[in-house]
């Protein structure tokens, strides 16, 4: 259950609403069993709200300026979604503190990594790369949700690899910024 929960929370770091919508739909049709405290995820009003939020996010995330605003809001939304999904899957096997730390933390870290990378992609591709990257993130999120339920070990391993990669990339960027501010690396020419 923990690796499946980690896979779901990691998926929510890539897209907050899509993993919630897919998970809630799978629960509604009886293909997955979530912790009973989260049974309301499959209720019609919740499904409708998640679908609306997903569509708004899907469209907005393809527009470079709008995606920046969504990523700023996502610094709160993604960790909450990750916590919900982690707790809905792990449930009574873990405390809410563990759900917040592992679920919210993994989702928040992955969201921060992609939100940091997106401006670089937009800037180097004149905005064309952002929608492509967004679609790839959406596809990866759905695949990760499916794998989380079918092969939890793989989903957990993928999320751990993504988290390690995000931390390594952040350390590299921090060192580069530090070296640049110390004058050891010239700023890129424009």
N, C-alpha and C positions, 0 to 999 in steps of 0.2 A: 504493500500500500504506500509506503513512504516514497519509493522510487517513482511510482505512478503519480503521486501527488507532486513530486518534484518536477516531473515532466509537464504536468498541467500548469504549474506555476511558471515554469520556464517559458512555456508557450504564451502565457499572458504577458511576458516581458516583450514579446514580439508584436502582439496585438492584444489589447486588453479585452475587447468585447467579443471577438471571434471565438476564443477558447471557452469563454463563459457560455456563449450561445450554442456552440456545438455540444458542450458537456450537458447543458440544460436540456437540449433536444434529445440527446442520447438517453438521459434519465427519463424524460417524458415518454419516450417510446419503449422504455423498459429494457434497453440494451446495457445500461450500467446502473449500479446501485451506489448512490452517494450516501453519506452520513445522514440519518433521519433529520438532524437539525437543519439541513440544507434542502429538504424536500421541496420547499417552495420555489426553488430554482426552476423546476419544471412546470410551474403554474402558468396559465395562459397570459396573464398580465405581465409577468416577468419575461416570458419569451418574447412578447411583442415589444416590450421596452428594450430588451437586449438587441432585438433585430433592428429597431430604429436607430439605436446608438451605434450598432455596427455599420449600418448603411451610411450614416452621417460621418463616421470616422473613416470608412472606406473611401468615400468621395473626398473628404477634406484632406486626407493623408496623401493624396496624389497631387495636391497643389502646394508648391514649395513654401509660400508664406503661411498658408493655413496650417501646414504640417508642423511648422515651428511652434505655433500657438498650441496645437494639440500635444506636441511633445512636452511643452512646458506644463500643461495640465496633467499630462501623463505621469509626471514625477510623483503625483499623488495617486492617480487612478490605477496605474499598473501595479504598484505594490499592494493596493487594496484588492485588486482582482486576483493577484497571485496568492494572497492570504486566503481569500474566499475559496479558490479552487483547491489549494493545498488542504485546507480544513475540511472542505466538502468530501475530498477523497480519503484523507487520513483519519478525519473525524476523531473518534474517541481513542484512537491509538496514540495520539499525541496531545499535548496541551496547546492551548491557543497561543501561548508564547512561542512554541516551536513553529506553529503555523505562520506566525508573524515573521519570525526570524528566517526560517527556511523558505517559506512561500513568498512572503512579501519581499524579503531580501534578494532572493534570486530573480524575481520578476523585476524589481526595481533596478538591480545592477544591469540586467540585460537591456532594460529600457534605456538606462543612462548610456550604455555603450552604443546602442543604435541611434539614439538622439544626438550623440556626439559625432557619430560618423556621417549622419545624414547631411549636415551642412557642407562637409567636405565633398560628398558625392554630388550635391547640387552645384557647388561652386566649380568643380572640375568638369562638369558635363553641361553647364549652362542650364541647369534645372531639369534636363531630360532624364537624368539618372534617378532622381528622387521617386517618381512614380513607378519605375521599374523595380527599384529596391523595395518600395512599399508592397508591391504585388508579390515579390519573392518572400518578404517577411510574412505576408498573409498565408501564402502556400505553406511555408515552413511551420507556421503556428498550427494550421489544421493537421498537417502530417504529424507534428509532435503530439497533439491531442490524441490522434488515432493510435500512435505508437505507445503513448502512455497507458492506454487501456489494454492494448493487445500484447505489448512486449515491454512491461515497465522497466526492466533492467536496461534495455537499450535507451529508452527515453531518459532515465536518470543519468546514464552515462553521457548522452548527448548534451544534456543541460550542464553537467559538471564540466565537460569540455568547453562549452560556450562560456561558462563563468570563468574558467581558467584563462581562456583567450581574451575575455574582456578585461580581466585584471592585468594580464601581460600587456595588452594594448594601452591601458591607462598608465601603467608604469613607464612604458616607452614614451608616450606623449609627455608625461610629466618630466622625464629626463631631458627630452628634446627642448621643452619650454625653459627648463632651468638652464641648460647649456646656451640657449639662444639669449636669454636675459643676461647671462654672464658674458656675452659677446664672443663665445667660442664657436658658434655656428651662425653664419650669416642668414638673414631673413631671405626667403625665396624672392627671386626677381619677378616682377609683374610686367 
